[in-house]
Amino acid sequence: MDRPYVPAAHKGPPHNVAAWALKAKQRPLVVGNAPYTSPPRDCIVIKVIDVAINPIDWIMQGQAVFGLEYPTVFGLDISGEIFELGDGVAESERWHPGMRVIAHGNVYTANAPSHGAFQKYAVVPKFSVAELPYKIPTSLGVVLPLGISTAAAGLYQKHFLSLPYPTSHPAPLNRAILIWGGSSSVGSCAIQLAVASGVTHILTTASRRNFGYCEGLGAGLCFDYHDNDVEEQIAEALEGKTVVGAFHAVGGEEAVKSCARIVDRAAGKAVVVTVRGVPAEGIPGSVRARSSRFSQSLSSSSSSSSSSSSSSSSSSS
């Protein structure tokens, strides 16, 4: 059972500190004082305990990808405690100061430094916040937000794989899905979401040492991507099944092409969703390949990053 919460008590604005990006394409970040921003309507301020660093965050130090105004504060993945609720966020059993939460920051779309993760007090939209059970440390929970949102974007958007939305008791969906890179952060989320959407045949690739981990998440069949004939193995396993497509969670362009060739041979939807940019060549003409917005923005730099959402956790000082 979760421990009872103790509401955060505070008088006046707290002292905030941030890791600032002072100019575009400048390294390193500079730690310094930052203004405390009270939450706008439908937003929440989180007292940050841990952050996760994603490839997009360090790529932003070398590329002006989103046209941000500087100085600014980077970072998307947050874990910590609710500190203040904005108008439109009623204090209740669902939201209250002191509650342990994870959150998906939106600095790259909000273009406001107060929304960056790399500070002590970060502003986030209420719809991107979820309670974090006490049995999950903040240092582990913090890697979930961007991993979940990246997987969900590929699995559920209309022109992507368009799976039924996940539920706790999904109706069986007699379809198969290939998730390339099931032991990665995004792949792990994708497997569990596919299970919650009722997909009955979940195939994934991973190193052999991670087969048990992927099976524990819900994958029915695992294949070692190191095998020279891995495409043939997966294609044979899909015989007699109808696919909803493939989700490429990690790996280079050749892995995207492998996914495309596999679904091209299978019955069902010849669709590949990738966290990278779509390769300029090597995709069969009958296959539709889709990329997330982050990956499209970063296609020129994706050779330096194998996944737009693999995360490492760092404690906030």
C-alpha positions as CSV (number, residue, x, y, z in Angstrom):
1,M,0.0,0.0,0.0
2,D,1.3,3.5,-0.8
3,R,2.3,5.7,2.1
4,P,0.0,8.6,2.9
5,Y,1.1,11.9,1.3
6,V,2.3,14.9,3.3
7,P,1.3,18.1,1.5
8,A,4.2,20.4,0.6
9,A,4.2,23.5,2.7
10,H,5.8,26.7,1.3
11,K,5.7,30.4,1.9
12,G,6.6,32.6,-1.1
13,P,8.4,31.5,-4.2
14,P,11.1,28.9,-3.6
15,H,14.7,29.3,-4.8
16,N,15.1,27.8,-8.3
17,V,18.2,26.7,-10.0
18,A,18.6,25.5,-13.6
19,A,21.1,24.1,-16.1
20,W,20.9,26.9,-18.7
21,A,21.6,26.7,-22.4
22,L,22.7,30.3,-22.9
23,K,22.9,30.3,-26.6
24,A,22.1,28.0,-29.5
25,K,24.7,25.4,-30.3
26,Q,26.7,26.1,-27.2
27,R,28.3,23.7,-24.7
28,P,28.4,23.2,-21.8
29,L,25.2,24.0,-20.0
30,V,25.6,26.6,-17.3
31,V,24.1,26.0,-13.8
32,G,22.7,29.2,-12.3
33,N,19.7,30.8,-10.6
34,A,16.4,30.7,-12.4
35,P,13.1,32.4,-11.7
36,Y,10.3,30.4,-10.1
37,T,7.3,30.3,-12.4
38,S,3.9,29.7,-10.9
39,P,1.9,27.3,-12.9
40,P,-0.4,28.7,-15.7
41,R,-3.9,27.4,-16.0
42,D,-4.1,23.6,-16.4
43,C,-0.5,23.2,-15.5
44,I,1.4,21.9,-12.5
45,V,4.8,22.8,-10.9
46,I,6.9,19.8,-10.0
47,K,9.7,19.8,-7.5
48,V,12.2,17.8,-9.5
49,I,14.0,14.9,-7.9
50,D,15.3,13.1,-11.0
51,V,15.6,13.7,-14.7
52,A,16.4,11.5,-17.6
53,I,18.7,12.6,-20.4
54,N,17.5,11.6,-23.9
55,P,19.4,11.9,-27.2
56,I,17.2,14.9,-28.2
57,D,18.5,16.8,-25.1
58,W,22.2,16.5,-26.0
59,I,21.5,16.9,-29.7
60,M,19.9,20.2,-28.9
61,Q,23.3,21.4,-27.6
62,G,24.7,21.1,-31.1
63,Q,21.7,21.9,-33.3
64,A,19.0,24.6,-33.2
65,V,16.3,22.0,-34.1
66,F,13.1,23.6,-32.7
67,G,13.8,27.3,-33.2
68,L,13.9,28.0,-29.4
69,E,14.5,31.4,-27.9
70,Y,17.6,31.5,-25.8
71,P,18.6,31.3,-23.0
72,T,16.5,28.3,-22.2
73,V,16.4,25.1,-20.2
74,F,16.4,21.7,-21.9
75,G,14.9,18.3,-20.7
76,L,11.7,16.3,-21.1
77,D,11.7,13.4,-18.5
78,I,10.9,14.4,-14.9
79,S,10.2,12.7,-11.7
80,G,9.5,14.4,-8.3
81,E,6.7,15.8,-6.2
82,I,3.8,18.1,-7.0
83,F,4.7,21.5,-5.6
84,E,1.9,23.8,-6.9
85,L,-1.3,23.4,-8.8
86,G,-2.5,25.9,-11.4
87,D,-6.0,27.1,-12.0
88,G,-8.1,24.3,-13.5
89,V,-6.2,21.6,-11.6
90,A,-8.4,21.0,-8.5
91,E,-6.6,19.6,-5.5
92,S,-8.1,16.2,-5.0
93,E,-7.2,12.6,-4.4
94,R,-5.8,12.6,-7.9
95,W,-3.7,15.7,-7.6
96,H,-2.3,17.3,-4.5
97,P,1.0,18.9,-3.3
98,G,3.5,16.3,-2.1
99,M,2.3,13.6,-4.5
100,R,5.1,11.6,-6.2
101,V,4.8,11.8,-10.0
102,I,6.5,11.4,-13.3
103,A,5.9,13.9,-16.1
104,H,6.6,14.6,-19.8
105,G,8.0,18.1,-20.1
106,N,7.1,20.2,-23.2
107,V,9.9,22.8,-23.4
108,Y,10.6,22.1,-27.1
109,T,7.0,22.9,-28.0
110,A,6.1,25.5,-25.3
111,N,9.4,27.4,-26.1
112,A,9.5,28.5,-22.4
113,P,12.5,27.8,-20.1
114,S,10.1,27.2,-17.2
115,H,8.9,24.1,-18.9
116,G,12.4,22.5,-19.1
117,A,13.2,19.5,-17.0
118,F,16.8,20.5,-16.0
119,Q,15.8,22.7,-13.0
120,K,14.6,22.3,-9.5
121,Y,11.0,23.5,-10.2
122,A,9.5,22.7,-13.6
123,V,6.2,23.6,-15.1
124,V,4.3,20.8,-17.0
125,P,0.8,20.4,-18.5
126,K,-1.5,18.4,-16.2
127,F,-2.3,15.9,-19.0
128,S,1.4,14.8,-19.1
129,V,1.6,14.0,-15.3
130,A,1.0,10.5,-13.7
131,E,1.3,9.4,-10.1
132,L,4.4,7.3,-9.4
133,P,3.8,4.4,-6.9
134,Y,6.1,4.4,-3.9
135,K,7.4,0.9,-4.9
136,I,9.0,2.5,-7.9
137,P,12.0,4.7,-7.2
138,T,12.0,8.1,-8.9
139,S,15.3,7.2,-10.5
140,L,13.6,4.4,-12.3
141,G,10.2,5.9,-13.0
142,V,11.8,9.0,-14.6
143,V,12.7,7.0,-17.8
144,L,9.1,6.2,-18.6
145,P,7.5,9.5,-19.9
146,L,9.2,9.9,-23.2
147,G,9.5,6.2,-23.8
148,I,5.7,5.8,-23.3
149,S,4.8,8.8,-25.4
150,T,7.1,7.7,-28.3
151,A,5.8,4.2,-28.3
152,A,2.2,5.4,-28.0
153,A,2.6,7.9,-30.9
154,G,3.7,5.1,-33.2
155,L,1.2,2.5,-32.1
156,Y,-2.0,4.6,-31.9
157,Q,-1.9,7.6,-34.2
158,K,-4.3,7.3,-37.2
159,H,-1.8,7.2,-39.9
160,F,0.7,5.0,-38.0
161,L,-0.3,1.6,-36.7
162,S,-3.7,2.6,-35.4
163,L,-4.0,0.0,-32.7
164,P,-7.0,0.0,-30.3
165,Y,-6.3,2.1,-27.3
166,P,-4.9,0.2,-24.3
167,T,-7.2,-1.0,-21.5
168,S,-6.7,-3.1,-18.4
169,H,-9.0,-5.8,-20.0
170,P,-8.5,-5.6,-23.7
171,A,-10.5,-7.6,-26.2
172,P,-8.3,-10.1,-28.1
173,L,-7.0,-8.7,-31.4
174,N,-6.1,-11.6,-33.6
175,R,-3.2,-9.8,-35.2
176,A,0.6,-9.8,-35.1
177,I,3.0,-7.0,-34.5
178,L,6.8,-6.9,-34.9
179,I,8.6,-4.7,-32.4
180,W,12.3,-4.2,-33.4
181,G,14.4,-3.7,-30.2
182,G,12.0,-4.9,-27.5
183,S,14.5,-4.5,-24.7
184,S,15.1,-0.8,-25.3
185,S,13.2,1.8,-23.3
186,V,10.8,2.5,-26.2
187,G,10.6,-1.1,-27.2
188,S,9.8,-2.2,-23.6
189,C,6.9,0.3,-23.5
190,A,5.7,-0.7,-27.0
191,I,5.5,-4.4,-26.0
192,Q,3.4,-3.6,-22.9
193,L,1.2,-1.2,-24.7
194,A,0.6,-3.8,-27.5
195,V,-0.4,-6.3,-24.8
196,A,-2.8,-3.8,-23.3
197,S,-4.3,-3.3,-26.8
198,G,-5.1,-7.0,-27.1
199,V,-2.5,-7.9,-29.8
200,T,-2.3,-11.7,-29.6
201,H,1.0,-12.2,-31.4
202,I,3.9,-10.0,-30.4
203,L,7.2,-10.7,-32.0
204,T,10.4,-8.8,-31.0
205,T,14.1,-8.6,-31.6
206,A,16.7,-8.4,-28.8
207,S,20.0,-9.9,-27.7
208,R,19.6,-13.5,-26.5
209,R,20.4,-12.4,-22.9
210,N,17.3,-10.2,-23.0
211,F,14.8,-12.8,-24.3
212,G,13.5,-13.5,-20.8
213,Y,13.0,-9.8,-20.1
214,C,11.0,-9.3,-23.3
215,E,9.0,-12.4,-22.7
216,G,8.2,-11.2,-19.2
217,L,6.8,-8.0,-20.7
218,G,4.5,-10.0,-23.0
219,A,6.4,-10.8,-26.2
220,G,5.4,-14.2,-27.5
221,L,8.4,-14.8,-29.8
222,C,11.9,-13.3,-29.5
223,F,14.6,-13.3,-32.3
224,D,18.3,-12.4,-32.0
225,Y,18.9,-9.5,-34.3
226,H,22.5,-10.6,-34.6
227,D,21.5,-13.7,-36.6
228,N,22.3,-13.4,-40.3
229,D,18.9,-15.0,-41.1
230,V,16.8,-13.0,-38.6
231,E,14.6,-11.7,-41.4
232,E,13.8,-15.2,-42.6
233,Q,13.1,-16.4,-39.1
234,I,10.6,-13.7,-38.5
235,A,9.0,-14.0,-41.9
236,E,8.5,-17.7,-41.3
237,A,7.0,-17.1,-37.8
238,L,4.5,-14.7,-39.4
239,E,3.2,-17.2,-41.9
240,G,-0.5,-17.7,-41.4
241,K,-0.8,-14.5,-39.3
242,T,-2.1,-11.0,-40.2
243,V,0.2,-8.2,-39.2
244,V,-0.8,-4.7,-38.0
245,G,2.7,-3.6,-39.0
246,A,6.1,-3.1,-37.5
247,F,7.4,-0.7,-34.9
248,H,11.1,0.1,-35.1
249,A,12.2,1.2,-31.6
250,V,15.9,1.1,-31.9
251,G,18.7,0.5,-34.4
252,G,20.0,2.0,-37.6
253,E,18.6,2.4,-41.1
254,E,19.3,-1.3,-41.9
255,A,17.0,-2.3,-39.1
256,V,14.3,-0.1,-40.6
257,K,14.8,-1.7,-44.0
258,S,14.6,-5.2,-42.4
259,C,11.3,-4.3,-40.8
260,A,10.0,-3.1,-44.1
261,R,11.1,-6.3,-46.0
262,I,9.5,-8.5,-43.3
263,V,6.1,-6.8,-43.4
264,D,6.2,-6.7,-47.2
265,R,6.3,-10.5,-47.1
266,A,3.5,-10.9,-44.5
267,A,-0.2,-10.7,-44.8
268,G,-1.9,-7.6,-43.5
269,K,-0.8,-3.9,-43.2
270,A,2.6,-3.2,-44.8
271,V,3.4,-0.3,-42.4
272,V,6.6,0.5,-40.6
273,V,6.8,3.1,-37.9
274,T,10.3,4.2,-36.9
275,V,11.9,6.4,-34.3
276,R,14.4,7.4,-36.9
277,G,14.0,9.2,-40.1
278,V,12.7,7.1,-43.0
279,P,15.6,5.8,-45.2
280,A,15.8,7.5,-48.6
281,E,16.1,4.2,-50.3
282,G,15.7,0.5,-49.6
283,I,12.0,0.5,-48.6
284,P,9.8,-1.7,-50.8
285,G,7.4,0.3,-52.8
286,S,4.4,-1.4,-51.3
287,V,5.4,-0.5,-47.7
288,R,4.4,2.7,-46.0
289,A,7.1,4.0,-43.7
290,R,6.3,6.6,-41.0
291,S,8.6,8.5,-38.7
292,S,7.9,10.4,-35.5
293,R,8.2,14.2,-35.6
294,F,11.3,14.2,-33.4
295,S,13.0,11.7,-35.7
296,Q,12.1,13.7,-38.8
297,S,13.6,16.8,-37.3
298,L,16.7,14.9,-36.3
299,S,17.1,12.8,-39.5
300,S,20.4,14.5,-40.3
301,S,21.8,13.6,-36.9
302,S,20.2,10.3,-36.3
303,S,23.5,8.5,-37.1
304,S,24.7,9.6,-33.7
305,S,21.7,8.4,-31.9
306,S,20.1,4.9,-32.1
307,S,16.8,5.9,-30.5
308,S,15.0,9.1,-29.9
309,S,13.9,7.9,-26.5
310,S,16.5,5.7,-24.8
311,S,17.2,7.4,-21.5
312,S,19.7,7.6,-18.7
313,S,18.7,8.8,-15.3
314,S,20.3,11.6,-13.4
315,S,19.5,12.9,-9.9
316,S,18.7,16.6,-9.6
317,S,21.0,18.4,-7.3
